[in-house]
Each structure stands twice: as C-alpha cells, then as structure tokens.
Amino acid sequence: MKNNSSNGSGAKQSMPPDVELLTPKEAAGFLRLSESFLAKARMRGDGPRYRKLSRSVRYLRADLLLWLKACGKTSTAERFQDERQHYLGASEDKSASTGTKKNVNPLTYTSNDRS
C-alpha cells in the first residue's frame, strides 16, 4: 500500500490539482504561452494572479484557469469596444467636472483653442 503523505524521507505530498503551485516555466507550458509573456504580464498587471514566495514566482493552477476564463471573447471587435468605452468614460468624467465639452474621438481631435 502506497502512502502519499510525507514520512520525513523527503517524499512529496500530493496536493489537490487546483492548489498545485507551478513555476513560471510550468505555467507557461500549461497555458501554451512563453515565459517571457508571463513575465511581461506580471509587470503590466494584466496576467494571471501569482504568488511571490521569497524570490520565487509561483502560480496556482486554479488561478491560471480563472484567468483563461476571464480572457474569453466572442468577437474580435470586443477589444476595440472595451477600449473605446473606457476612453469615452474617462473623457466624459473630465468634461463633467470642468463643465466643458471635448471632442473625444482621438482620430478626429481638433483643438478649439487658437492661440
């Protein structure tokens, strides 16, 4: 009979699959992305959640799956629409606080100030 618990001889303990910690290399393999992508995503703050254990970066498999689900899209236009709404929302907030109306289309922006 095989026992998966540690008996002091250095044997690995088995963990539930969703609590399994993965190295960046293992996480990149799981996601089929490069390690470089994950490193850049950590810096930008738009990648999967990670843990910093001392100087080591680790990912929970459950967090990788949640991140994958959150990245789901149904249309190639969704990214443009999300960015446009974010941009328009930020501009409307500024206009409301200053009482001025601004042209918010970045492609057709013209300044009304002719100094």
Summary of the structure (lengths in Angstrom):
residues: 115
radius of gyration: 23.2
end to end distance: 86.3
largest distance: 86.3
contacts: 221
relative contact order: 0.09
helix: 45%
strand: 9%
